[in-house]
Amino acid sequence: MALAEENGHPVMRLRHFDSTLGHAREEKDAPMLFAVASCTANSVTLDGTGDQAGEHFIYTREGNRMKFVGEFIHGGQPMRVELLFMQDSQL
């Protein structure tokens, strides 16, 4: 995962690898690209482009926690993933 600027706008480039990091799921020159759709002091929403059109990532800061919501399309079916990340002292 890498954040970069493209055409004056922030984007996230993302590739998935197997557990050995030897084989990528996406093509060598075609990582997934998510463009920043909105950004506030406590959240950012990224929209998928190309093959990921219709997919979204939302990162939200809630105090010392970060919430991730991903809305994906797998096999033509919508899928939602929610994760909550906390600092070690809060576990």
PDB file of N, CA, C and O in Angstrom, chain B, residues numbered from 101:
ATOM      1  N   MET B 101       0.854  -1.154   0.000  1.00  0.00           N
ATOM      2  CA  MET B 101       0.000   0.000   0.000  1.00  0.00           C
ATOM      3  C   MET B 101       0.910   1.230   0.000  1.00  0.00           C
ATOM      4  O   MET B 101       1.881   1.306   0.753  1.00  0.00           O
ATOM      5  N   ALA B 102       0.575   2.175  -0.853  1.00  0.00           N
ATOM      6  CA  ALA B 102       1.338   3.418  -0.903  1.00  0.00           C
ATOM      7  C   ALA B 102       0.390   4.572  -1.179  1.00  0.00           C
ATOM      8  O   ALA B 102      -0.536   4.462  -1.982  1.00  0.00           O
ATOM      9  N   LEU B 103       0.640   5.675  -0.500  1.00  0.00           N
ATOM     10  CA  LEU B 103      -0.102   6.899  -0.762  1.00  0.00           C
ATOM     11  C   LEU B 103       0.771   7.783  -1.642  1.00  0.00           C
ATOM     12  O   LEU B 103       1.971   7.916  -1.403  1.00  0.00           O
ATOM     13  N   ALA B 104       0.168   8.382  -2.654  1.00  0.00           N
ATOM     14  CA  ALA B 104       0.912   9.231  -3.587  1.00  0.00           C
ATOM     15  C   ALA B 104      -0.001  10.324  -4.105  1.00  0.00           C
ATOM     16  O   ALA B 104      -1.204  10.322  -3.844  1.00  0.00           O
ATOM     17  N   GLU B 105       0.577  11.252  -4.837  1.00  0.00           N
ATOM     18  CA  GLU B 105      -0.204  12.295  -5.479  1.00  0.00           C
ATOM     19  C   GLU B 105      -0.219  12.024  -6.973  1.00  0.00           C
ATOM     20  O   GLU B 105       0.820  11.773  -7.584  1.00  0.00           O
ATOM     21  N   GLU B 106      -1.401  12.077  -7.549  1.00  0.00           N
ATOM     22  CA  GLU B 106      -1.554  11.856  -8.984  1.00  0.00           C
ATOM     23  C   GLU B 106      -2.466  12.948  -9.535  1.00  0.00           C
ATOM     24  O   GLU B 106      -3.592  13.120  -9.067  1.00  0.00           O
ATOM     25  N   ASN B 107      -1.984  13.668 -10.510  1.00  0.00           N
ATOM     26  CA  ASN B 107      -2.747  14.771 -11.103  1.00  0.00           C
ATOM     27  C   ASN B 107      -3.247  15.752 -10.045  1.00  0.00           C
ATOM     28  O   ASN B 107      -4.363  16.263 -10.136  1.00  0.00           O
ATOM     29  N   GLY B 108      -2.408  16.008  -9.042  1.00  0.00           N
ATOM     30  CA  GLY B 108      -2.754  16.974  -8.004  1.00  0.00           C
ATOM     31  C   GLY B 108      -3.682  16.466  -6.926  1.00  0.00           C
ATOM     32  O   GLY B 108      -4.122  17.247  -6.082  1.00  0.00           O
ATOM     33  N   HIS B 109      -4.000  15.155  -6.925  1.00  0.00           N
ATOM     34  CA  HIS B 109      -4.923  14.587  -5.940  1.00  0.00           C
ATOM     35  C   HIS B 109      -4.287  13.367  -5.268  1.00  0.00           C
ATOM     36  O   HIS B 109      -3.584  12.601  -5.927  1.00  0.00           O
ATOM     37  N   PRO B 110      -4.525  13.176  -3.961  1.00  0.00           N
ATOM     38  CA  PRO B 110      -3.978  11.993  -3.291  1.00  0.00           C
ATOM     39  C   PRO B 110      -4.701  10.719  -3.726  1.00  0.00           C
ATOM     40  O   PRO B 110      -5.917  10.705  -3.918  1.00  0.00           O
ATOM     41  N   VAL B 111      -3.918   9.652  -3.876  1.00  0.00           N
ATOM     42  CA  VAL B 111      -4.451   8.337  -4.243  1.00  0.00           C
ATOM     43  C   VAL B 111      -3.750   7.268  -3.409  1.00  0.00           C
ATOM     44  O   VAL B 111      -2.662   7.494  -2.880  1.00  0.00           O
ATOM     45  N   MET B 112      -4.387   6.104  -3.300  1.00  0.00           N
ATOM     46  CA  MET B 112      -3.786   4.945  -2.649  1.00  0.00           C
ATOM     47  C   MET B 112      -3.607   3.860  -3.704  1.00  0.00           C
ATOM     48  O   MET B 112      -4.566   3.457  -4.364  1.00  0.00           O
ATOM     49  N   ARG B 113      -2.377   3.393  -3.855  1.00  0.00           N
ATOM     50  CA  ARG B 113      -2.088   2.255  -4.735  1.00  0.00           C
ATOM     51  C   ARG B 113      -1.944   1.028  -3.840  1.00  0.00           C
ATOM     52  O   ARG B 113      -1.262   1.075  -2.816  1.00  0.00           O
ATOM     53  N   LEU B 114      -2.585  -0.062  -4.226  1.00  0.00           N
ATOM     54  CA  LEU B 114      -2.664  -1.234  -3.361  1.00  0.00           C
ATOM     55  C   LEU B 114      -2.460  -2.504  -4.170  1.00  0.00           C
ATOM     56  O   LEU B 114      -3.042  -2.674  -5.241  1.00  0.00           O
ATOM     57  N   ARG B 115      -1.624  -3.391  -3.642  1.00  0.00           N
ATOM     58  CA  ARG B 115      -1.435  -4.717  -4.239  1.00  0.00           C
ATOM     59  C   ARG B 115      -1.466  -5.747  -3.118  1.00  0.00           C
ATOM     60  O   ARG B 115      -1.000  -5.481  -2.011  1.00  0.00           O
ATOM     61  N   HIS B 116      -2.010  -6.910  -3.403  1.00  0.00           N
ATOM     62  CA  HIS B 116      -2.051  -8.017  -2.446  1.00  0.00           C
ATOM     63  C   HIS B 116      -0.986  -9.036  -2.810  1.00  0.00           C
ATOM     64  O   HIS B 116      -0.774  -9.324  -3.988  1.00  0.00           O
ATOM     65  N   PHE B 117      -0.311  -9.588  -1.796  1.00  0.00           N
ATOM     66  CA  PHE B 117       0.717 -10.603  -2.009  1.00  0.00           C
ATOM     67  C   PHE B 117       0.386 -11.853  -1.205  1.00  0.00           C
ATOM     68  O   PHE B 117      -0.396 -11.810  -0.255  1.00  0.00           O
ATOM     69  N   ASP B 118       0.998 -12.969  -1.605  1.00  0.00           N
ATOM     70  CA  ASP B 118       0.848 -14.189  -0.815  1.00  0.00           C
ATOM     71  C   ASP B 118       1.708 -14.056   0.443  1.00  0.00           C
ATOM     72  O   ASP B 118       2.399 -13.051   0.613  1.00  0.00           O
ATOM     73  N   SER B 119       1.672 -15.049   1.317  1.00  0.00           N
ATOM     74  CA  SER B 119       2.355 -14.962   2.608  1.00  0.00           C
ATOM     75  C   SER B 119       3.874 -14.871   2.491  1.00  0.00           C
ATOM     76  O   SER B 119       4.534 -14.445   3.439  1.00  0.00           O
ATOM     77  N   THR B 120       4.444 -15.261   1.352  1.00  0.00           N
ATOM     78  CA  THR B 120       5.896 -15.165   1.160  1.00  0.00           C
ATOM     79  C   THR B 120       6.308 -13.850   0.517  1.00  0.00           C
ATOM     80  O   THR B 120       7.500 -13.579   0.366  1.00  0.00           O
ATOM     81  N   LEU B 121       5.333 -13.033   0.136  1.00  0.00           N
ATOM     82  CA  LEU B 121       5.536 -11.781  -0.595  1.00  0.00           C
ATOM     83  C   LEU B 121       6.178 -12.027  -1.960  1.00  0.00           C
ATOM     84  O   LEU B 121       6.725 -11.108  -2.570  1.00  0.00           O
ATOM     85  N   GLY B 122       6.108 -13.267  -2.431  1.00  0.00           N
ATOM     86  CA  GLY B 122       6.718 -13.630  -3.710  1.00  0.00           C
ATOM     87  C   GLY B 122       5.805 -13.499  -4.905  1.00  0.00           C
ATOM     88  O   GLY B 122       6.282 -13.368  -6.032  1.00  0.00           O
ATOM     89  N   HIS B 123       4.497 -13.529  -4.688  1.00  0.00           N
ATOM     90  CA  HIS B 123       3.552 -13.495  -5.796  1.00  0.00           C
ATOM     91  C   HIS B 123       2.419 -12.517  -5.496  1.00  0.00           C
ATOM     92  O   HIS B 123       1.734 -12.630  -4.479  1.00  0.00           O
ATOM     93  N   ALA B 124       2.238 -11.568  -6.389  1.00  0.00           N
ATOM     94  CA  ALA B 124       1.171 -10.581  -6.233  1.00  0.00           C
ATOM     95  C   ALA B 124      -0.095 -11.072  -6.916  1.00  0.00           C
ATOM     96  O   ALA B 124      -0.032 -11.737  -7.950  1.00  0.00           O
ATOM     97  N   ARG B 125      -1.242 -10.745  -6.336  1.00  0.00           N
ATOM     98  CA  ARG B 125      -2.521 -11.093  -6.933  1.00  0.00           C
ATOM     99  C   ARG B 125      -2.783 -10.218  -8.156  1.00  0.00           C
ATOM    100  O   ARG B 125      -3.306 -10.693  -9.164  1.00  0.00           O
ATOM    101  N   GLU B 126      -2.416  -8.929  -8.062  1.00  0.00           N
ATOM    102  CA  GLU B 126      -2.622  -8.006  -9.165  1.00  0.00           C
ATOM    103  C   GLU B 126      -1.420  -8.068 -10.113  1.00  0.00           C
ATOM    104  O   GLU B 126      -0.332  -8.497  -9.727  1.00  0.00           O
ATOM    105  N   GLU B 127      -1.634  -7.639 -11.343  1.00  0.00           N
ATOM    106  CA  GLU B 127      -0.557  -7.612 -12.332  1.00  0.00           C
ATOM    107  C   GLU B 127       0.568  -6.689 -11.879  1.00  0.00           C
ATOM    108  O   GLU B 127       0.339  -5.740 -11.128  1.00  0.00           O
ATOM    109  N   LYS B 128       1.779  -6.973 -12.337  1.00  0.00           N
ATOM    110  CA  LYS B 128       2.973  -6.222 -11.950  1.00  0.00           C
ATOM    111  C   LYS B 128       2.812  -4.716 -12.149  1.00  0.00           C
ATOM    112  O   LYS B 128       3.191  -3.937 -11.275  1.00  0.00           O
ATOM    113  N   ASP B 129       2.270  -4.308 -13.256  1.00  0.00           N
ATOM    114  CA  ASP B 129       2.135  -2.890 -13.562  1.00  0.00           C
ATOM    115  C   ASP B 129       0.713  -2.371 -13.381  1.00  0.00           C
ATOM    116  O   ASP B 129       0.369  -1.315 -13.913  1.00  0.00           O
ATOM    117  N   ALA B 130      -0.125  -3.105 -12.631  1.00  0.00           N
ATOM    118  CA  ALA B 130      -1.524  -2.685 -12.488  1.00  0.00           C
ATOM    119  C   ALA B 130      -2.020  -2.847 -11.052  1.00  0.00           C
ATOM    120  O   ALA B 130      -2.909  -3.661 -10.799  1.00  0.00           O
ATOM    121  N   PRO B 131      -1.457  -2.083 -10.100  1.00  0.00           N
ATOM    122  CA  PRO B 131      -2.007  -2.153  -8.747  1.00  0.00           C
ATOM    123  C   PRO B 131      -3.407  -1.565  -8.728  1.00  0.00           C
ATOM    124  O   PRO B 131      -3.788  -0.823  -9.634  1.00  0.00           O
ATOM    125  N   MET B 132      -4.171  -1.896  -7.698  1.00  0.00           N
ATOM    126  CA  MET B 132      -5.480  -1.279  -7.534  1.00  0.00           C
ATOM    127  C   MET B 132      -5.262   0.186  -7.179  1.00  0.00           C
ATOM    128  O   MET B 132      -4.299   0.524  -6.490  1.00  0.00           O
ATOM    129  N   LEU B 133      -6.148   1.048  -7.643  1.00  0.00           N
ATOM    130  CA  LEU B 133      -6.012   2.481  -7.400  1.00  0.00           C
ATOM    131  C   LEU B 133      -7.307   3.004  -6.780  1.00  0.00           C
ATOM    132  O   LEU B 133      -8.392   2.840  -7.337  1.00  0.00           O
ATOM    133  N   PHE B 134      -7.164   3.637  -5.616  1.00  0.00           N
ATOM    134  CA  PHE B 134      -8.288   4.255  -4.924  1.00  0.00           C
ATOM    135  C   PHE B 134      -7.994   5.736  -4.774  1.00  0.00           C
ATOM    136  O   PHE B 134      -6.948   6.112  -4.244  1.00  0.00           O
ATOM    137  N   ALA B 135      -8.907   6.579  -5.236  1.00  0.00           N
ATOM    138  CA  ALA B 135      -8.725   8.030  -5.192  1.00  0.00           C
ATOM    139  C   ALA B 135      -9.451   8.607  -3.990  1.00  0.00           C
ATOM    140  O   ALA B 135     -10.547   8.165  -3.645  1.00  0.00           O
ATOM    141  N   VAL B 136      -8.837   9.597  -3.352  1.00  0.00           N
ATOM    142  CA  VAL B 136      -9.469  10.267  -2.212  1.00  0.00           C
ATOM    143  C   VAL B 136     -10.696  11.027  -2.705  1.00  0.00           C
ATOM    144  O   VAL B 136     -10.587  11.915  -3.551  1.00  0.00           O
ATOM    145  N   ALA B 137     -11.860  10.672  -2.173  1.00  0.00           N
ATOM    146  CA  ALA B 137     -13.119  11.317  -2.550  1.00  0.00           C
ATOM    147  C   ALA B 137     -13.465  12.442  -1.585  1.00  0.00           C
ATOM    148  O   ALA B 137     -14.016  13.467  -1.988  1.00  0.00           O
ATOM    149  N   SER B 138     -13.136  12.245  -0.296  1.00  0.00           N
ATOM    150  CA  SER B 138     -13.377  13.298   0.693  1.00  0.00           C
ATOM    151  C   SER B 138     -12.418  13.098   1.857  1.00  0.00           C
ATOM    152  O   SER B 138     -11.960  11.987   2.126  1.00  0.00           O
ATOM    153  N   CYS B 139     -12.126  14.196   2.536  1.00  0.00           N
ATOM    154  CA  CYS B 139     -11.183  14.154   3.645  1.00  0.00           C
ATOM    155  C   CYS B 139     -11.566  15.228   4.657  1.00  0.00           C
ATOM    156  O   CYS B 139     -11.792  16.383   4.297  1.00  0.00           O
ATOM    157  N   THR B 140     -11.635  14.831   5.933  1.00  0.00           N
ATOM    158  CA  THR B 140     -11.875  15.774   7.020  1.00  0.00           C
ATOM    159  C   THR B 140     -10.752  15.595   8.041  1.00  0.00           C
ATOM    160  O   THR B 140      -9.822  14.819   7.817  1.00  0.00           O
ATOM    161  N   ALA B 141     -10.841  16.305   9.147  1.00  0.00           N
ATOM    162  CA  ALA B 141      -9.822  16.184  10.188  1.00  0.00           C
ATOM    163  C   ALA B 141      -9.774  14.776  10.778  1.00  0.00           C
ATOM    164  O   ALA B 141      -8.732  14.359  11.284  1.00  0.00           O
ATOM    165  N   ASN B 142     -10.893  14.029  10.721  1.00  0.00           N
ATOM    166  CA  ASN B 142     -10.950  12.712  11.365  1.00  0.00           C
ATOM    167  C   ASN B 142     -11.324  11.570  10.438  1.00  0.00           C
ATOM    168  O   ASN B 142     -11.511  10.448  10.910  1.00  0.00           O
ATOM    169  N   SER B 143     -11.439  11.811   9.135  1.00  0.00           N
ATOM    170  CA  SER B 143     -11.788  10.696   8.249  1.00  0.00           C
ATOM    171  C   SER B 143     -11.326  10.952   6.823  1.00  0.00           C
ATOM    172  O   SER B 143     -11.099  12.089   6.409  1.00  0.00           O
ATOM    173  N   VAL B 144     -11.198   9.868   6.098  1.00  0.00           N
ATOM    174  CA  VAL B 144     -10.892   9.941   4.670  1.00  0.00           C
ATOM    175  C   VAL B 144     -11.675   8.826   3.978  1.00  0.00           C
ATOM    176  O   VAL B 144     -11.749   7.700   4.470  1.00  0.00           O
ATOM    177  N   THR B 145     -12.251   9.163   2.836  1.00  0.00           N
ATOM    178  CA  THR B 145     -12.975   8.193   2.016  1.00  0.00           C
ATOM    179  C   THR B 145     -12.247   8.066   0.694  1.00  0.00           C
ATOM    180  O   THR B 145     -11.933   9.068   0.051  1.00  0.00           O
ATOM    181  N   LEU B 146     -11.976   6.828   0.285  1.00  0.00           N
ATOM    182  CA  LEU B 146     -11.299   6.560  -0.973  1.00  0.00           C
ATOM    183  C   LEU B 146     -12.217   5.735  -1.857  1.00  0.00           C
ATOM    184  O   LEU B 146     -12.798   4.750  -1.403  1.00  0.00           O
ATOM    185  N   ASP B 147     -12.353   6.133  -3.123  1.00  0.00           N
ATOM    186  CA  ASP B 147     -13.203   5.430  -4.080  1.00  0.00           C
ATOM    187  C   ASP B 147     -12.339   4.654  -5.069  1.00  0.00           C
ATOM    188  O   ASP B 147     -11.325   5.153  -5.556  1.00  0.00           O
ATOM    189  N   GLY B 148     -12.762   3.423  -5.356  1.00  0.00           N
ATOM    190  CA  GLY B 148     -12.052   2.592  -6.307  1.00  0.00           C
ATOM    191  C   GLY B 148     -12.197   3.107  -7.729  1.00  0.00           C
ATOM    192  O   GLY B 148     -13.204   3.718  -8.085  1.00  0.00           O
ATOM    193  N   THR B 149     -11.175   2.849  -8.537  1.00  0.00           N
ATOM    194  CA  THR B 149     -11.189   3.206  -9.947  1.00  0.00           C
ATOM    195  C   THR B 149     -10.968   1.943 -10.773  1.00  0.00           C
ATOM    196  O   THR B 149     -10.572   0.910 -10.233  1.00  0.00           O
ATOM    197  N   GLY B 150     -11.219   2.019 -12.063  1.00  0.00           N
ATOM    198  CA  GLY B 150     -10.999   0.867 -12.932  1.00  0.00           C
ATOM    199  C   GLY B 150     -11.816  -0.328 -12.494  1.00  0.00           C
ATOM    200  O   GLY B 150     -13.025  -0.223 -12.288  1.00  0.00           O
ATOM    201  N   ASP B 151     -11.150  -1.475 -12.350  1.00  0.00           N
ATOM    202  CA  ASP B 151     -11.841  -2.707 -11.934  1.00  0.00           C
ATOM    203  C   ASP B 151     -12.444  -2.604 -10.534  1.00  0.00           C
ATOM    204  O   ASP B 151     -13.313  -3.400 -10.180  1.00  0.00           O
ATOM    205  N   GLN B 152     -11.995  -1.634  -9.733  1.00  0.00           N
ATOM    206  CA  GLN B 152     -12.509  -1.470  -8.371  1.00  0.00           C
ATOM    207  C   GLN B 152     -13.583  -0.383  -8.291  1.00  0.00           C
ATOM    208  O   GLN B 152     -13.976   0.004  -7.190  1.00  0.00           O
ATOM    209  N   ALA B 153     -14.060   0.111  -9.419  1.00  0.00           N
ATOM    210  CA  ALA B 153     -15.128   1.117  -9.413  1.00  0.00           C
ATOM    211  C   ALA B 153     -16.318   0.573  -8.630  1.00  0.00           C
ATOM    212  O   ALA B 153     -16.718  -0.577  -8.815  1.00  0.00           O
ATOM    213  N   GLY B 154     -16.873   1.395  -7.764  1.00  0.00           N
ATOM    214  CA  GLY B 154     -17.988   0.968  -6.921  1.00  0.00           C
ATOM    215  C   GLY B 154     -17.549   0.477  -5.556  1.00  0.00           C
ATOM    216  O   GLY B 154     -18.390   0.235  -4.690  1.00  0.00           O
ATOM    217  N   GLU B 155     -16.241   0.323  -5.345  1.00  0.00           N
ATOM    218  CA  GLU B 155     -15.710  -0.080  -4.045  1.00  0.00           C
ATOM    219  C   GLU B 155     -15.224   1.158  -3.303  1.00  0.00           C
ATOM    220  O   GLU B 155     -14.835   2.148  -3.923  1.00  0.00           O
ATOM    221  N   HIS B 156     -15.248   1.098  -1.959  1.00  0.00           N
ATOM    222  CA  HIS B 156     -14.875   2.247  -1.142  1.00  0.00           C
ATOM    223  C   HIS B 156     -14.129   1.798   0.102  1.00  0.00           C
ATOM    224  O   HIS B 156     -14.380   0.713   0.627  1.00  0.00           O
ATOM    225  N   PHE B 157     -13.210   2.634   0.573  1.00  0.00           N
ATOM    226  CA  PHE B 157     -12.562   2.498   1.884  1.00  0.00           C
ATOM    227  C   PHE B 157     -12.909   3.751   2.666  1.00  0.00           C
ATOM    228  O   PHE B 157     -12.898   4.852   2.116  1.00  0.00           O
ATOM    229  N   ILE B 158     -13.214   3.593   3.935  1.00  0.00           N
ATOM    230  CA  ILE B 158     -13.431   4.741   4.804  1.00  0.00           C
ATOM    231  C   ILE B 158     -12.606   4.513   6.076  1.00  0.00           C
ATOM    232  O   ILE B 158     -12.814   3.531   6.789  1.00  0.00           O
ATOM    233  N   TYR B 159     -11.683   5.412   6.350  1.00  0.00           N
ATOM    234  CA  TYR B 159     -10.905   5.385   7.573  1.00  0.00           C
ATOM    235  C   TYR B 159     -11.402   6.535   8.451  1.00  0.00           C
ATOM    236  O   TYR B 159     -11.492   7.676   7.999  1.00  0.00           O
ATOM    237  N   THR B 160     -11.726   6.220   9.721  1.00  0.00           N
ATOM    238  CA  THR B 160     -12.230   7.233  10.639  1.00  0.00           C
ATOM    239  C   THR B 160     -11.466   7.145  11.948  1.00  0.00           C
ATOM    240  O   THR B 160     -11.294   6.058  12.499  1.00  0.00           O
ATOM    241  N   ARG B 161     -11.009   8.280  12.443  1.00  0.00           N
ATOM    242  CA  ARG B 161     -10.353   8.326  13.747  1.00  0.00           C
ATOM    243  C   ARG B 161     -11.414   8.625  14.789  1.00  0.00           C
ATOM    244  O   ARG B 161     -12.177   9.584  14.665  1.00  0.00           O
ATOM    245  N   GLU B 162     -11.452   7.792  15.817  1.00  0.00           N
ATOM    246  CA  GLU B 162     -12.382   7.968  16.939  1.00  0.00           C
ATOM    247  C   GLU B 162     -11.551   7.978  18.209  1.00  0.00           C
ATOM    248  O   GLU B 162     -11.301   6.924  18.794  1.00  0.00           O
ATOM    249  N   GLY B 163     -11.116   9.162  18.646  1.00  0.00           N
ATOM    250  CA  GLY B 163     -10.221   9.249  19.799  1.00  0.00           C
ATOM    251  C   GLY B 163      -8.889   8.605  19.461  1.00  0.00           C
ATOM    252  O   GLY B 163      -8.228   9.015  18.507  1.00  0.00           O
ATOM    253  N   ASN B 164      -8.484   7.600  20.233  1.00  0.00           N
ATOM    254  CA  ASN B 164      -7.230   6.889  19.987  1.00  0.00           C
ATOM    255  C   ASN B 164      -7.438   5.607  19.184  1.00  0.00           C
ATOM    256  O   ASN B 164      -6.564   4.741  19.143  1.00  0.00           O
ATOM    257  N   ARG B 165      -8.584   5.497  18.557  1.00  0.00           N
ATOM    258  CA  ARG B 165      -8.894   4.312  17.754  1.00  0.00           C
ATOM    259  C   ARG B 165      -9.062   4.712  16.294  1.00  0.00           C
ATOM    260  O   ARG B 165      -9.405   5.853  15.985  1.00  0.00           O
ATOM    261  N   MET B 166      -8.819   3.770  15.414  1.00  0.00           N
ATOM    262  CA  MET B 166      -9.068   3.993  13.997  1.00  0.00           C
ATOM    263  C   MET B 166     -10.041   2.916  13.523  1.00  0.00           C
ATOM    264  O   MET B 166      -9.844   1.729  13.781  1.00  0.00           O
ATOM    265  N   LYS B 167     -11.084   3.344  12.834  1.00  0.00           N
ATOM    266  CA  LYS B 167     -12.079   2.428  12.287  1.00  0.00           C
ATOM    267  C   LYS B 167     -11.906   2.379  10.773  1.00  0.00           C
ATOM    268  O   LYS B 167     -11.749   3.410  10.119  1.00  0.00           O
ATOM    269  N   PHE B 168     -11.936   1.166  10.230  1.00  0.00           N
ATOM    270  CA  PHE B 168     -11.863   0.954   8.790  1.00  0.00           C
ATOM    271  C   PHE B 168     -13.168   0.316   8.344  1.00  0.00           C
ATOM    272  O   PHE B 168     -13.608  -0.672   8.931  1.00  0.00           O
ATOM    273  N   VAL B 169     -13.787   0.869   7.315  1.00  0.00           N
ATOM    274  CA  VAL B 169     -14.953   0.258   6.691  1.00  0.00           C
ATOM    275  C   VAL B 169     -14.622   0.113   5.211  1.00  0.00           C
ATOM    276  O   VAL B 169     -14.305   1.095   4.540  1.00  0.00           O
ATOM    277  N   GLY B 170     -14.697  -1.095   4.713  1.00  0.00           N
ATOM    278  CA  GLY B 170     -14.462  -1.348   3.302  1.00  0.00           C
ATOM    279  C   GLY B 170     -15.712  -1.923   2.669  1.00  0.00           C
ATOM    280  O   GLY B 170     -16.300  -2.872   3.187  1.00  0.00           O
ATOM    281  N   GLU B 171     -16.112  -1.353   1.562  1.00  0.00           N
ATOM    282  CA  GLU B 171     -17.258  -1.861   0.807  1.00  0.00           C
ATOM    283  C   GLU B 171     -16.706  -2.351  -0.533  1.00  0.00           C
ATOM    284  O   GLU B 171     -16.261  -1.563  -1.367  1.00  0.00           O
ATOM    285  N   PHE B 172     -16.746  -3.672  -0.714  1.00  0.00           N
ATOM    286  CA  PHE B 172     -16.124  -4.314  -1.860  1.00  0.00           C
ATOM    287  C   PHE B 172     -17.155  -5.052  -2.704  1.00  0.00           C
ATOM    288  O   PHE B 172     -18.295  -5.249  -2.283  1.00  0.00           O
ATOM    289  N   ILE B 173     -16.744  -5.452  -3.886  1.00  0.00           N
ATOM    290  CA  ILE B 173     -17.562  -6.292  -4.757  1.00  0.00           C
ATOM    291  C   ILE B 173     -16.726  -7.516  -5.109  1.00  0.00           C
ATOM    292  O   ILE B 173     -15.692  -7.395  -5.767  1.00  0.00           O
ATOM    293  N   HIS B 174     -17.167  -8.692  -4.675  1.00  0.00           N
ATOM    294  CA  HIS B 174     -16.470  -9.943  -4.962  1.00  0.00           C
ATOM    295  C   HIS B 174     -17.428 -10.891  -5.660  1.00  0.00           C
ATOM    296  O   HIS B 174     -18.493 -11.218  -5.137  1.00  0.00           O
ATOM    297  N   GLY B 175     -17.035 -11.325  -6.843  1.00  0.00           N
ATOM    298  CA  GLY B 175     -17.899 -12.226  -7.606  1.00  0.00           C
ATOM    299  C   GLY B 175     -19.252 -11.607  -7.902  1.00  0.00           C
ATOM    300  O   GLY B 175     -20.259 -12.311  -7.969  1.00  0.00           O
ATOM    301  N   GLY B 176     -19.282 -10.286  -8.080  1.00  0.00           N
ATOM    302  CA  GLY B 176     -20.526  -9.593  -8.383  1.00  0.00           C
ATOM    303  C   GLY B 176     -21.404  -9.318  -7.168  1.00  0.00           C
ATOM    304  O   GLY B 176     -22.473  -8.722  -7.300  1.00  0.00           O
ATOM    305  N   GLN B 177     -20.964  -9.747  -5.986  1.00  0.00           N
ATOM    306  CA  GLN B 177     -21.751  -9.568  -4.766  1.00  0.00           C
ATOM    307  C   GLN B 177     -21.111  -8.522  -3.852  1.00  0.00           C
ATOM    308  O   GLN B 177     -19.893  -8.534  -3.671  1.00  0.00           O
ATOM    309  N   PRO B 178     -21.906  -7.617  -3.273  1.00  0.00           N
ATOM    310  CA  PRO B 178     -21.351  -6.631  -2.342  1.00  0.00           C
ATOM    311  C   PRO B 178     -20.889  -7.300  -1.055  1.00  0.00           C
ATOM    312  O   PRO B 178     -21.499  -8.263  -0.590  1.00  0.00           O
ATOM    313  N   MET B 179     -19.810  -6.782  -0.486  1.00  0.00           N
ATOM    314  CA  MET B 179     -19.246  -7.317   0.754  1.00  0.00           C
ATOM    315  C   MET B 179     -18.775  -6.133   1.594  1.00  0.00           C
ATOM    316  O   MET B 179     -18.137  -5.217   1.074  1.00  0.00           O
ATOM    317  N   ARG B 180     -19.082  -6.146   2.870  1.00  0.00           N
ATOM    318  CA  ARG B 180     -18.692  -5.057   3.770  1.00  0.00           C
ATOM    319  C   ARG B 180     -17.779  -5.616   4.855  1.00  0.00           C
ATOM    320  O   ARG B 180     -18.058  -6.660   5.444  1.00  0.00           O
ATOM    321  N   VAL B 181     -16.683  -4.901   5.109  1.00  0.00           N
ATOM    322  CA  VAL B 181     -15.725  -5.286   6.144  1.00  0.00           C
ATOM    323  C   VAL B 181     -15.562  -4.109   7.088  1.00  0.00           C
ATOM    324  O   VAL B 181     -15.353  -2.980   6.643  1.00  0.00           O
ATOM    325  N   GLU B 182     -15.656  -4.364   8.401  1.00  0.00           N
ATOM    326  CA  GLU B 182     -15.423  -3.324   9.405  1.00  0.00           C
ATOM    327  C   GLU B 182     -14.363  -3.820  10.364  1.00  0.00           C
ATOM    328  O   GLU B 182     -14.448  -4.935  10.879  1.00  0.00           O
ATOM    329  N   LEU B 183     -13.353  -2.978  10.605  1.00  0.00           N
ATOM    330  CA  LEU B 183     -12.272  -3.303  11.529  1.00  0.00           C
ATOM    331  C   LEU B 183     -12.052  -2.118  12.458  1.00  0.00           C
ATOM    332  O   LEU B 183     -12.219  -0.967  12.054  1.00  0.00           O
ATOM    333  N   LEU B 184     -11.682  -2.396  13.691  1.00  0.00           N
ATOM    334  CA  LEU B 184     -11.382  -1.353  14.665  1.00  0.00           C
ATOM    335  C   LEU B 184      -9.967  -1.583  15.176  1.00  0.00           C
ATOM    336  O   LEU B 184      -9.652  -2.666  15.670  1.00  0.00           O
ATOM    337  N   PHE B 185      -9.113  -0.572  15.061  1.00  0.00           N
ATOM    338  CA  PHE B 185      -7.735  -0.646  15.508  1.00  0.00           C
ATOM    339  C   PHE B 185      -7.597   0.208  16.764  1.00  0.00           C
ATOM    340  O   PHE B 185      -8.032   1.359  16.796  1.00  0.00           O
ATOM    341  N   MET B 186      -6.984  -0.370  17.801  1.00  0.00           N
ATOM    342  CA  MET B 186      -6.798   0.346  19.060  1.00  0.00           C
ATOM    343  C   MET B 186      -5.333   0.322  19.445  1.00  0.00           C
ATOM    344  O   MET B 186      -4.590  -0.567  19.029  1.00  0.00           O
ATOM    345  N   GLN B 187      -4.911   1.307  20.247  1.00  0.00           N
ATOM    346  CA  GLN B 187      -3.564   1.300  20.791  1.00  0.00           C
ATOM    347  C   GLN B 187      -3.448   0.159  21.793  1.00  0.00           C
ATOM    348  O   GLN B 187      -4.442  -0.212  22.417  1.00  0.00           O
ATOM    349  N   ASP B 188      -2.243  -0.408  21.960  1.00  0.00           N
ATOM    350  CA  ASP B 188      -2.017  -1.522  22.892  1.00  0.00           C
ATOM    351  C   ASP B 188      -2.529  -1.235  24.282  1.00  0.00           C
ATOM    352  O   ASP B 188      -3.054  -2.141  24.929  1.00  0.00           O
ATOM    353  N   SER B 189      -2.399  -0.015  24.771  1.00  0.00           N
ATOM    354  CA  SER B 189      -2.820   0.316  26.129  1.00  0.00           C
ATOM    355  C   SER B 189      -4.328   0.220  26.320  1.00  0.00           C
ATOM    356  O   SER B 189      -4.816   0.248  27.450  1.00  0.00           O
ATOM    357  N   GLN B 190      -5.077   0.106  25.204  1.00  0.00           N
ATOM    358  CA  GLN B 190      -6.542   0.029  25.295  1.00  0.00           C
ATOM    359  C   GLN B 190      -7.052  -1.395  25.145  1.00  0.00           C
ATOM    360  O   GLN B 190      -8.259  -1.622  25.238  1.00  0.00           O
ATOM    361  N   LEU B 191      -6.178  -2.353  24.918  1.00  0.00           N
ATOM    362  CA  LEU B 191      -6.622  -3.742  24.729  1.00  0.00           C
ATOM    363  C   LEU B 191      -6.981  -4.395  26.040  1.00  0.00           C
ATOM    364  O   LEU B 191      -7.373  -5.561  26.062  1.00  0.00           O
TER     365      LEU B 191
END
